[in-house]
């Protein structure tokens, strides 16, 4: 990740970290690694969120993926973001069985903390 792509990463990281904090999970950045990580203790760190940013023909594409209740066995056949020495986790794997509606609510609240109020359909 270089150039224009790197400028968006810190704000996405802050948004995901704030969301996880609202859910009672300490998410952290790691130097040289994209995404958000949780310290599992004993030197074990697992990735809980991914960030993707791409610029093509002067158009930006970006997004985040927060692992809520995914089947972690799917990660055994891939190397997420090229990081082989660490694992992948989810909120459920961490013992936090939250609904997607709850995660959406916390993502939105953290987003508004960073960017300001958003409009919803009822506002129009």
Protein Blocks (a to p, Z undefined) as FASTA:
>chain_A
ZZjlmmmmmmmmmmmmmmmmmnopacdddehiacjdddebjhiacdfbdcddddeehiac
ddddddfbdcfklmmmpcehhiakbccddfklnopacdfklmmmmmmmmmmmmnopcddf
klZZ
